[in-house]
Amino acid sequence: MNSGQGVLTVPTNNQLPIAPLGRQHSLRESVTESLRAAIIAGTLTEGTLYSAPALAAAFGVSATPVREAMMDLTREGLVETVKNKGFRITTMSDRELDEIAQIRQLLEPPVVGDVAGTVPPSGMAVLRRMADNIVDTAREGDLAAYLAADRDFHAELLRHSGNAQLVELATSLRTRTRLYGLKALSDSNRLADSAKEHHVLLDLIEAGDGPAAEELMHRHIGHARGLWATGEQETPPAGSQTTNRKQKT
């Protein structure tokens, strides 16, 4: 892990390891999604201090939307403000990431099992389109769009529980997770295969198979500490709640 504390300088070609701006509703949202993806995927390094002007130059925008985006990410716990210097990417320990995964395992799979067979056809149609979008963005290698699509899909699915507090908590936990294997999966064209799991989950929900949907959701969340964290296939059996630890460099 790089724990450098210096302010990042702008490369001469203005290229930083951040995704290009996607098709969002505002410039601020576009910058926020791209920065969030870079942090979650590890292309912006934990513990490193980044200046708003350096990031703005990389995006080709003014520093204002970058500062606004960073304040949003500060509230999410992904960055912290360093007065008169910039923003430092917060460090997440293996234990913290394991705890987040454990909480998600306790919350999300039982709810997914409960909603199986209860989602109306109109709701299923919306979820199918969202699952298609996850696969499409994975194939395109657009990690910012992929992570946004994945987050929105799971929030929409959990909304069918009727528990708004659960949706908010689960989405917050998902946002705080670090998935350092995503880029490797994307570069090797394996991310799209993983993304297809969302359609399998919807098949089970539509069929009303609650136990199978719950088990698949356990495995899906397990990817956050296995496949998506390291880029390597997990070894625990399907449905296991045991999570692999992230391999740090």
N, C-alpha and C positions, 0 to 999 in steps of 0.2 A: 504494500500500500504506500502511495506517495503521501507524505504528511507535510509537504513543503508549505511554508507560510508566506512566501513572497507573492506580490501582486503580479498577475499574469500580464506580460507585455504583448502588444499587438504584433503578430507576425507580419512580415512585409507583404505577404499575399492575402492577408486578412482571413486566413483559414484557421478556425478553431474546431475542435471535435464536437460540433453541435449540428443538429439537423437543420436543413433549410426550412424557412417559414412555410407552414402549410396553409390550407384554405380554411381559416377560422373567421369568426364574426368580427373580430377587431385585431388591430396590430398587437395590442397588449396580450390578447388571448393567444395569438400566434406565437409570440415570443415566450409566453409562459409555458405553452405546451412543448415547445422545442427545448427549452431549458430543463423542464421537468423530465423529459425523456433522456436528455444527456446526463442528468444526475442519476436517475434510476438505472440507466444502462451502464453507468460508470465512465462515460467518455469525458465528463467533467469530474475531476478527481476529488475524492474525500479529503478534507483537511486543507485543501488548497484555497487560497484567496484570489478571487477574480474581481477585476474592476468593471464597473458598468461601461465606461468608455471603450474598453477593450472588447467586451462582448458586443456592444453596439456596433463597433467597426466591423466585426465579423458578420453581423446580420445585415449591415448596410442601412442601419436606422439610427435615429438619435438616441441619446442615452436615457431619455425620459421613459419610453415604454419598457426598457430593460430594467430600470430602477423600479417601476411599478410592478413588473413581473416578479422581480426578486422579493419585493415586499409580500406579494401573494405567496411565494414559495417559503418565505420566512414563517408565515402563519401556518403553513403545512408542516413545518419542522424540517424542511429539506436544506435550508440555508440559514445562516445567522449573519446579522449585520455587524460589521467591524467599522466603527466610527471613523470617518474621513479616509477610509482605505478601500472599502468594497464589501464583498459578500463571501463568506467562507462556506464551503459545502460541509454540512454536518457529517460527522463520522458515526457510522452505525456498527456496533460490535456484532459478532456472531450470535451472542446470547440475545441481544435485542431483536435481531432478525428472527431467531428461533421463537422468541416469545410472541412476536407479531404473527408468525405463521400458526403457532399453537392457538392463539385467540381466534384467528380466522377459521381454523379447523373446528373449533367449538361452536362458532356462530353460523357459518354459511351452509355447510352440508345439510344439517337438519332442516334448515329453512327450505333449501332447494328440494329436499325430499318431500316436504309438506306441500309445496306448491305444485308438485307433479300431478298432472291430471286436472288442475284447476284453472290453468291459463286459457282464456277464451281464444277462439280462432284469430280474432283481430290482434290480440296480444302476441300470439305465436308468429303471425306474419311480421310484426314489427321486430321481434327477436330474430327471426330468420334473416331479415335484411341486415340487421346489425352484425350477425354472425358472418354473413357474406362479406361485410365491410372489413371485419377482422382478418379474414383470409386474404382479401384483396390487398390490404395494406401490408400484410406480412410478405406476400409475393413481390410487392413493389419495393420492399426493403425500407419503407418509411416508418422508422421506429416511433417517432413522435405521434404519427397518425395511428399506428398500431396500438400503442399504449392507451391513447385516448379512446379508441374504439373498444378496446377490451374493458376499460374502466366503465364506459357508458353501458356496455352490454350487461355486465354483472350488476350494475346499479338498477337497470331496468328490470332484470330478472328478479332481483330481491324486492323490488317495489310491489310485486304481485303478492308479497306476504302481508301487505297493508301496514307494515311497521316502518315508518319514516326514520325513526331513530336508528334502527338497525342498518338501513341503507346508508345513512350518514356515517356511522361508525365503521362499517365494512369498507366503504369507499376511502375513508381516511387512512385506514390500516393498509389498504392496497397501495395507496399513493406513497406511503412511507417505505414500502418494500424496495430493496435494491436487487436488480436482476442483471448481474454482470455477464451472464452468458448469452443475452439476447443478440448482441451484435455478432458473435461467433455463429449462432444459429442462423441469423439472417444472411451472413456472408456465405454460409455453406448451403443456403437454400433449404434449410430444415425447419425454419420457423413456420412456414405455411402448413407443413404437415402437423405440427403441434397445434396450430390455430384451428384445424379441422375438428379438434376435440369439442369445440363449442357446438358444432352441429350434432355430434353424437349425443351430447348432453340434452339438446333440444328434442332429439328423437325419443329419448327416455322420458322426458317431461311430458311430451305430447302423448306418449303411450300410457302415461299414468303409473310408470314403474318407479315409485318413490325410493325404495331401497337401492336400486341400481343407480338412480340419479344421485343419491346421497353418496354412494361409494365413489362414483366417478368424480364428484366434486371434491371429495377428500384427496383423490389422486391429483386432480387439477391444481388444487392449492399446494400440494406437495411439490409441484414443479418449481414453486417460488424458492425452494431451498435445495432443489436438485437440478433438473434440466435447464430451467431458465436462469438459475444462479451461476451455473458452471459451464453450461453448454454440453454437458455429458449426460448420458442416459442414466436414470436412477436405477439403483439395484434393489430397493425394497419392493416387496410384492404389491400388486395393485390394491388400492384401498388402504394401505398402511398409513398410519398417521405419523410414523417416524420420518423425520426430515433430515436430509443430508446437510452437512455444514458447508458453507461457502468456502471455496479454496481461494485464499488471498495471496496476492503477489506483492 
